Amino acid sequence: MDRYEKIIYWSEENNRFIAEVPELPGCMADGETEIEALENVSIIISEWIETAEITGREIPVPSGKLMYA
């Protein structure tokens, strides 16, 4: 299990739950339920990190806590 912070919210525009990972720019996924959004974003986190490794992009260390509210 990754340790990156995830923010989940309901999107009226998309009529779906959105899960974002603030520490990984552009890393987000959606789902019909909060659980589905979390499951989907876990896959996207793995793909984000894999792509970063391939391209030599820096991979942020998970802070594990909310930095702002």
Gaussian input, Z-matrix of N, CA and C with variables (Angstrom, degrees):
# hf/3-21g

backbone

0 1
 N
 C     1     B1
 C     2     B2     1     A1
 N     3     B3     2     A2     1     D1
 C     4     B4     3     A3     2     D2
 C     5     B5     4     A4     3     D3
 N     6     B6     5     A5     4     D4
 C     7     B7     6     A6     5     D5
 C     8     B8     7     A7     6     D6
 N     9     B9     8     A8     7     D7
 C    10    B10     9     A9     8     D8
 C    11    B11    10    A10     9     D9
 N    12    B12    11    A11    10    D10
 C    13    B13    12    A12    11    D11
 C    14    B14    13    A13    12    D12
 N    15    B15    14    A14    13    D13
 C    16    B16    15    A15    14    D14
 C    17    B17    16    A16    15    D15
 N    18    B18    17    A17    16    D16
 C    19    B19    18    A18    17    D17
 C    20    B20    19    A19    18    D18
 N    21    B21    20    A20    19    D19
 C    22    B22    21    A21    20    D20
 C    23    B23    22    A22    21    D21
 N    24    B24    23    A23    22    D22
 C    25    B25    24    A24    23    D23
 C    26    B26    25    A25    24    D24
 N    27    B27    26    A26    25    D25
 C    28    B28    27    A27    26    D26
 C    29    B29    28    A28    27    D27
 N    30    B30    29    A29    28    D28
 C    31    B31    30    A30    29    D29
 C    32    B32    31    A31    30    D30
 N    33    B33    32    A32    31    D31
 C    34    B34    33    A33    32    D32
 C    35    B35    34    A34    33    D33
 N    36    B36    35    A35    34    D34
 C    37    B37    36    A36    35    D35
 C    38    B38    37    A37    36    D36
 N    39    B39    38    A38    37    D37
 C    40    B40    39    A39    38    D38
 C    41    B41    40    A40    39    D39
 N    42    B42    41    A41    40    D40
 C    43    B43    42    A42    41    D41
 C    44    B44    43    A43    42    D42
 N    45    B45    44    A44    43    D43
 C    46    B46    45    A45    44    D44
 C    47    B47    46    A46    45    D45
 N    48    B48    47    A47    46    D46
 C    49    B49    48    A48    47    D47
 C    50    B50    49    A49    48    D48
 N    51    B51    50    A50    49    D49
 C    52    B52    51    A51    50    D50
 C    53    B53    52    A52    51    D51
 N    54    B54    53    A53    52    D52
 C    55    B55    54    A54    53    D53
 C    56    B56    55    A55    54    D54
 N    57    B57    56    A56    55    D55
 C    58    B58    57    A57    56    D56
 C    59    B59    58    A58    57    D57
 N    60    B60    59    A59    58    D58
 C    61    B61    60    A60    59    D59
 C    62    B62    61    A61    60    D60
 N    63    B63    62    A62    61    D61
 C    64    B64    63    A63    62    D62
 C    65    B65    64    A64    63    D63
 N    66    B66    65    A65    64    D64
 C    67    B67    66    A66    65    D65
 C    68    B68    67    A67    66    D66
 N    69    B69    68    A68    67    D67
 C    70    B70    69    A69    68    D68
 C    71    B71    70    A70    69    D69
 N    72    B72    71    A71    70    D70
 C    73    B73    72    A72    71    D71
 C    74    B74    73    A73    72    D72
 N    75    B75    74    A74    73    D73
 C    76    B76    75    A75    74    D74
 C    77    B77    76    A76    75    D75
 N    78    B78    77    A77    76    D76
 C    79    B79    78    A78    77    D77
 C    80    B80    79    A79    78    D78
 N    81    B81    80    A80    79    D79
 C    82    B82    81    A81    80    D80
 C    83    B83    82    A82    81    D81
 N    84    B84    83    A83    82    D82
 C    85    B85    84    A84    83    D83
 C    86    B86    85    A85    84    D84
 N    87    B87    86    A86    85    D85
 C    88    B88    87    A87    86    D86
 C    89    B89    88    A88    87    D87
 N    90    B90    89    A89    88    D88
 C    91    B91    90    A90    89    D89
 C    92    B92    91    A91    90    D90
 N    93    B93    92    A92    91    D91
 C    94    B94    93    A93    92    D92
 C    95    B95    94    A94    93    D93
 N    96    B96    95    A95    94    D94
 C    97    B97    96    A96    95    D95
 C    98    B98    97    A97    96    D96
 N    99    B99    98    A98    97    D97
 C   100   B100    99    A99    98    D98
 C   101   B101   100   A100    99    D99
 N   102   B102   101   A101   100   D100
 C   103   B103   102   A102   101   D101
 C   104   B104   103   A103   102   D102
 N   105   B105   104   A104   103   D103
 C   106   B106   105   A105   104   D104
 C   107   B107   106   A106   105   D105
 N   108   B108   107   A107   106   D106
 C   109   B109   108   A108   107   D107
 C   110   B110   109   A109   108   D108
 N   111   B111   110   A110   109   D109
 C   112   B112   111   A111   110   D110
 C   113   B113   112   A112   111   D111
 N   114   B114   113   A113   112   D112
 C   115   B115   114   A114   113   D113
 C   116   B116   115   A115   114   D114
 N   117   B117   116   A116   115   D115
 C   118   B118   117   A117   116   D116
 C   119   B119   118   A118   117   D117
 N   120   B120   119   A119   118   D118
 C   121   B121   120   A120   119   D119
 C   122   B122   121   A121   120   D120
 N   123   B123   122   A122   121   D121
 C   124   B124   123   A123   122   D122
 C   125   B125   124   A124   123   D123
 N   126   B126   125   A125   124   D124
 C   127   B127   126   A126   125   D125
 C   128   B128   127   A127   126   D126
 N   129   B129   128   A128   127   D127
 C   130   B130   129   A129   128   D128
 C   131   B131   130   A130   129   D129
 N   132   B132   131   A131   130   D130
 C   133   B133   132   A132   131   D131
 C   134   B134   133   A133   132   D132
 N   135   B135   134   A134   133   D133
 C   136   B136   135   A135   134   D134
 C   137   B137   136   A136   135   D135
 N   138   B138   137   A137   136   D136
 C   139   B139   138   A138   137   D137
 C   140   B140   139   A139   138   D138
 N   141   B141   140   A140   139   D139
 C   142   B142   141   A141   140   D140
 C   143   B143   142   A142   141   D141
 N   144   B144   143   A143   142   D142
 C   145   B145   144   A144   143   D143
 C   146   B146   145   A145   144   D144
 N   147   B147   146   A146   145   D145
 C   148   B148   147   A147   146   D146
 C   149   B149   148   A148   147   D147
 N   150   B150   149   A149   148   D148
 C   151   B151   150   A150   149   D149
 C   152   B152   151   A151   150   D150
 N   153   B153   152   A152   151   D151
 C   154   B154   153   A153   152   D152
 C   155   B155   154   A154   153   D153
 N   156   B156   155   A155   154   D154
 C   157   B157   156   A156   155   D155
 C   158   B158   157   A157   156   D156
 N   159   B159   158   A158   157   D157
 C   160   B160   159   A159   158   D158
 C   161   B161   160   A160   159   D159
 N   162   B162   161   A161   160   D160
 C   163   B163   162   A162   161   D161
 C   164   B164   163   A163   162   D162
 N   165   B165   164   A164   163   D163
 C   166   B166   165   A165   164   D164
 C   167   B167   166   A166   165   D165
 N   168   B168   167   A167   166   D166
 C   169   B169   168   A168   167   D167
 C   170   B170   169   A169   168   D168
 N   171   B171   170   A170   169   D169
 C   172   B172   171   A171   170   D170
 C   173   B173   172   A172   171   D171
 N   174   B174   173   A173   172   D172
 C   175   B175   174   A174   173   D173
 C   176   B176   175   A175   174   D174
 N   177   B177   176   A176   175   D175
 C   178   B178   177   A177   176   D176
 C   179   B179   178   A178   177   D177
 N   180   B180   179   A179   178   D178
 C   181   B181   180   A180   179   D179
 C   182   B182   181   A181   180   D180
 N   183   B183   182   A182   181   D181
 C   184   B184   183   A183   182   D182
 C   185   B185   184   A184   183   D183
 N   186   B186   185   A185   184   D184
 C   187   B187   186   A186   185   D185
 C   188   B188   187   A187   186   D186
 N   189   B189   188   A188   187   D187
 C   190   B190   189   A189   188   D188
 C   191   B191   190   A190   189   D189
 N   192   B192   191   A191   190   D190
 C   193   B193   192   A192   191   D191
 C   194   B194   193   A193   192   D192
 N   195   B195   194   A194   193   D193
 C   196   B196   195   A195   194   D194
 C   197   B197   196   A196   195   D195
 N   198   B198   197   A197   196   D196
 C   199   B199   198   A198   197   D197
 C   200   B200   199   A199   198   D198
 N   201   B201   200   A200   199   D199
 C   202   B202   201   A201   200   D200
 C   203   B203   202   A202   201   D201
 N   204   B204   203   A203   202   D202
 C   205   B205   204   A204   203   D203
 C   206   B206   205   A205   204   D204

   B1=1.4686
   B2=1.5194
   B3=1.2953
   B4=1.4612
   B5=1.5216
   B6=1.2969
   B7=1.4705
   B8=1.5219
   B9=1.3036
   B10=1.4575
   B11=1.5301
   B12=1.3077
   B13=1.4634
   B14=1.5253
   B15=1.3181
   B16=1.4598
   B17=1.5225
   B18=1.2988
   B19=1.4556
   B20=1.5243
   B21=1.3290
   B22=1.4669
   B23=1.5240
   B24=1.3088
   B25=1.4644
   B26=1.5245
   B27=1.3191
   B28=1.4578
   B29=1.5220
   B30=1.3169
   B31=1.4570
   B32=1.5285
   B33=1.3214
   B34=1.4746
   B35=1.5252
   B36=1.3336
   B37=1.4592
   B38=1.5312
   B39=1.3452
   B40=1.4657
   B41=1.5276
   B42=1.3326
   B43=1.4611
   B44=1.5357
   B45=1.3533
   B46=1.4635
   B47=1.5284
   B48=1.3318
   B49=1.4526
   B50=1.5319
   B51=1.3214
   B52=1.4590
   B53=1.5330
   B54=1.3261
   B55=1.4645
   B56=1.5280
   B57=1.3298
   B58=1.4606
   B59=1.5184
   B60=1.3255
   B61=1.4634
   B62=1.5293
   B63=1.3454
   B64=1.4639
   B65=1.5279
   B66=1.3170
   B67=1.4656
   B68=1.5253
   B69=1.3294
   B70=1.4578
   B71=1.5294
   B72=1.3146
   B73=1.4603
   B74=1.5328
   B75=1.3328
   B76=1.4517
   B77=1.5171
   B78=1.3168
   B79=1.4652
   B80=1.5270
   B81=1.3332
   B82=1.4586
   B83=1.5183
   B84=1.3179
   B85=1.4584
   B86=1.5185
   B87=1.3164
   B88=1.4625
   B89=1.5226
   B90=1.3328
   B91=1.4508
   B92=1.5157
   B93=1.3307
   B94=1.4584
   B95=1.5200
   B96=1.3349
   B97=1.4624
   B98=1.5265
   B99=1.3259
   B100=1.4588
   B101=1.5271
   B102=1.3118
   B103=1.4754
   B104=1.5313
   B105=1.3117
   B106=1.4620
   B107=1.5291
   B108=1.3309
   B109=1.4654
   B110=1.5309
   B111=1.3376
   B112=1.4701
   B113=1.5256
   B114=1.3188
   B115=1.4651
   B116=1.5303
   B117=1.3264
   B118=1.4624
   B119=1.5250
   B120=1.3242
   B121=1.4663
   B122=1.5246
   B123=1.3228
   B124=1.4692
   B125=1.5267
   B126=1.3216
   B127=1.4664
   B128=1.5215
   B129=1.3208
   B130=1.4641
   B131=1.5299
   B132=1.3304
   B133=1.4672
   B134=1.5257
   B135=1.3160
   B136=1.4713
   B137=1.5244
   B138=1.3272
   B139=1.4643
   B140=1.5229
   B141=1.3441
   B142=1.4644
   B143=1.5252
   B144=1.3229
   B145=1.4735
   B146=1.5256
   B147=1.3256
   B148=1.4637
   B149=1.5300
   B150=1.3182
   B151=1.4619
   B152=1.5193
   B153=1.3205
   B154=1.4671
   B155=1.5302
   B156=1.3148
   B157=1.4651
   B158=1.5308
   B159=1.3145
   B160=1.4664
   B161=1.5159
   B162=1.3200
   B163=1.4695
   B164=1.5254
   B165=1.3296
   B166=1.4621
   B167=1.5189
   B168=1.3099
   B169=1.4736
   B170=1.5278
   B171=1.3069
   B172=1.4600
   B173=1.5316
   B174=1.3288
   B175=1.4596
   B176=1.5284
   B177=1.3313
   B178=1.4637
   B179=1.5243
   B180=1.3252
   B181=1.4497
   B182=1.5306
   B183=1.3280
   B184=1.4651
   B185=1.5287
   B186=1.3213
   B187=1.4682
   B188=1.5153
   B189=1.3392
   B190=1.4527
   B191=1.5161
   B192=1.3210
   B193=1.4613
   B194=1.5120
   B195=1.2939
   B196=1.4531
   B197=1.5162
   B198=1.3197
   B199=1.4600
   B200=1.5319
   B201=1.3267
   B202=1.4589
   B203=1.5146
   B204=1.3120
   B205=1.4560
   B206=1.5043
   A1=108.95
   A2=115.87
   A3=119.43
   A4=110.20
   A5=116.22
   A6=120.93
   A7=112.94
   A8=116.57
   A9=119.67
   A10=111.12
   A11=114.53
   A12=121.31
   A13=109.03
   A14=116.30
   A15=121.97
   A16=108.96
   A17=115.63
   A18=121.62
   A19=106.99
   A20=116.20
   A21=120.98
   A22=108.71
   A23=115.77
   A24=119.89
   A25=109.84
   A26=115.16
   A27=122.09
   A28=108.88
   A29=116.31
   A30=121.99
   A31=108.90
   A32=115.71
   A33=120.34
   A34=109.76
   A35=116.04
   A36=121.11
   A37=111.86
   A38=115.94
   A39=120.72
   A40=113.26
   A41=115.59
   A42=121.56
   A43=111.20
   A44=114.70
   A45=121.76
   A46=108.90
   A47=115.15
   A48=120.47
   A49=108.57
   A50=116.29
   A51=122.89
   A52=107.60
   A53=116.29
   A54=121.86
   A55=107.04
   A56=116.31
   A57=122.07
   A58=109.86
   A59=116.07
   A60=122.97
   A61=106.07
   A62=117.65
   A63=121.14
   A64=114.89
   A65=117.80
   A66=120.53
   A67=112.85
   A68=117.50
   A69=121.94
   A70=107.76
   A71=118.49
   A72=121.94
   A73=113.03
   A74=114.61
   A75=120.96
   A76=114.78
   A77=117.28
   A78=121.24
   A79=109.13
   A80=115.29
   A81=120.39
   A82=109.70
   A83=115.69
   A84=121.97
   A85=108.45
   A86=115.70
   A87=119.36
   A88=109.84
   A89=114.52
   A90=120.77
   A91=110.35
   A92=115.87
   A93=120.18
   A94=111.93
   A95=116.53
   A96=122.16
   A97=108.67
   A98=116.29
   A99=119.96
   A100=110.75
   A101=116.14
   A102=120.51
   A103=110.17
   A104=116.95
   A105=119.64
   A106=110.86
   A107=116.94
   A108=120.32
   A109=110.77
   A110=117.27
   A111=120.92
   A112=111.66
   A113=117.12
   A114=120.52
   A115=110.05
   A116=116.31
   A117=120.39
   A118=112.00
   A119=117.07
   A120=118.55
   A121=110.75
   A122=118.42
   A123=120.37
   A124=110.33
   A125=116.91
   A126=121.26
   A127=109.95
   A128=116.10
   A129=121.06
   A130=110.90
   A131=117.90
   A132=121.06
   A133=109.69
   A134=117.10
   A135=120.85
   A136=110.96
   A137=116.18
   A138=120.05
   A139=111.44
   A140=117.40
   A141=121.78
   A142=109.39
   A143=116.29
   A144=121.18
   A145=110.37
   A146=117.92
   A147=121.47
   A148=110.80
   A149=116.63
   A150=121.18
   A151=110.71
   A152=117.30
   A153=120.99
   A154=110.79
   A155=116.79
   A156=120.85
   A157=110.70
   A158=117.01
   A159=121.67
   A160=111.33
   A161=116.57
   A162=120.89
   A163=113.38
   A164=117.32
   A165=120.41
   A166=114.14
   A167=116.36
   A168=120.98
   A169=109.78
   A170=116.69
   A171=121.31
   A172=110.13
   A173=115.63
   A174=121.30
   A175=107.85
   A176=117.72
   A177=120.51
   A178=112.07
   A179=115.70
   A180=121.43
   A181=106.92
   A182=118.88
   A183=119.86
   A184=110.72
   A185=115.90
   A186=119.76
   A187=110.36
   A188=116.47
   A189=120.69
   A190=114.69
   A191=117.88
   A192=119.30
   A193=110.39
   A194=115.81
   A195=122.39
   A196=109.75
   A197=116.30
   A198=120.82
   A199=111.94
   A200=116.75
   A201=121.81
   A202=108.25
   A203=116.14
   A204=119.54
   A205=110.28
   D1=132.28
   D2=178.66
   D3=-74.98
   D4=164.47
   D5=-176.53
   D6=-114.07
   D7=14.78
   D8=-179.86
   D9=-75.90
   D10=143.41
   D11=176.88
   D12=-66.14
   D13=139.20
   D14=177.46
   D15=-126.10
   D16=138.05
   D17=176.38
   D18=-115.02
   D19=127.68
   D20=-178.66
   D21=-117.33
   D22=133.73
   D23=177.22
   D24=-148.88
   D25=161.93
   D26=178.27
   D27=-89.22
   D28=133.53
   D29=177.11
   D30=-108.30
   D31=111.21
   D32=176.39
   D33=-63.85
   D34=-38.13
   D35=-178.12
   D36=-60.87
   D37=-42.04
   D38=-178.01
   D39=-97.24
   D40=-11.07
   D41=-178.20
   D42=57.10
   D43=40.66
   D44=-178.44
   D45=-150.13
   D46=162.19
   D47=172.19
   D48=-81.43
   D49=140.85
   D50=179.36
   D51=-116.31
   D52=134.29
   D53=174.76
   D54=-117.35
   D55=122.38
   D56=179.42
   D57=-115.26
   D58=150.46
   D59=176.70
   D60=-118.73
   D61=95.21
   D62=-173.88
   D63=-57.27
   D64=-30.74
   D65=-176.85
   D66=-77.04
   D67=-14.75
   D68=179.58
   D69=-117.26
   D70=97.86
   D71=-174.82
   D72=-51.95
   D73=128.36
   D74=177.85
   D75=80.10
   D76=2.15
   D77=-176.93
   D78=-87.82
   D79=108.88
   D80=179.90
   D81=-157.58
   D82=160.13
   D83=177.90
   D84=-151.84
   D85=167.23
   D86=178.98
   D87=-127.65
   D88=173.85
   D89=178.01
   D90=-170.59
   D91=161.52
   D92=177.93
   D93=-71.91
   D94=-24.75
   D95=177.19
   D96=-127.42
   D97=165.94
   D98=176.74
   D99=-61.36
   D100=-40.92
   D101=-179.51
   D102=-63.99
   D103=-43.68
   D104=179.26
   D105=-63.01
   D106=-40.83
   D107=177.56
   D108=-61.56
   D109=-41.53
   D110=177.66
   D111=-65.31
   D112=-42.94
   D113=178.19
   D114=-61.50
   D115=-44.12
   D116=-178.98
   D117=-66.24
   D118=-39.96
   D119=-178.46
   D120=-70.71
   D121=-27.41
   D122=175.51
   D123=-62.86
   D124=-38.79
   D125=176.42
   D126=-65.28
   D127=-43.68
   D128=-178.35
   D129=-66.22
   D130=-36.28
   D131=176.29
   D132=-59.36
   D133=-46.97
   D134=179.11
   D135=-59.95
   D136=-42.98
   D137=179.43
   D138=-67.75
   D139=-37.45
   D140=178.39
   D141=-61.46
   D142=-47.61
   D143=-178.93
   D144=-65.10
   D145=-42.75
   D146=178.79
   D147=-60.00
   D148=-45.00
   D149=178.63
   D150=-63.89
   D151=-41.41
   D152=178.95
   D153=-61.95
   D154=-40.78
   D155=178.59
   D156=-63.82
   D157=-42.80
   D158=-179.14
   D159=-65.38
   D160=-40.67
   D161=-175.14
   D162=-91.05
   D163=-3.89
   D164=179.75
   D165=78.81
   D166=17.34
   D167=179.03
   D168=-77.71
   D169=144.41
   D170=179.17
   D171=-66.37
   D172=136.73
   D173=178.65
   D174=-104.89
   D175=114.52
   D176=-178.97
   D177=-61.56
   D178=144.13
   D179=174.47
   D180=-79.16
   D181=132.73
   D182=-179.23
   D183=-61.82
   D184=131.35
   D185=178.85
   D186=-80.68
   D187=-29.52
   D188=177.73
   D189=72.86
   D190=8.59
   D191=178.31
   D192=-149.27
   D193=156.81
   D194=178.15
   D195=-70.68
   D196=125.09
   D197=-178.02
   D198=-93.87
   D199=-14.53
   D200=-179.00
   D201=-155.23
   D202=166.24
   D203=178.50
   D204=-136.60

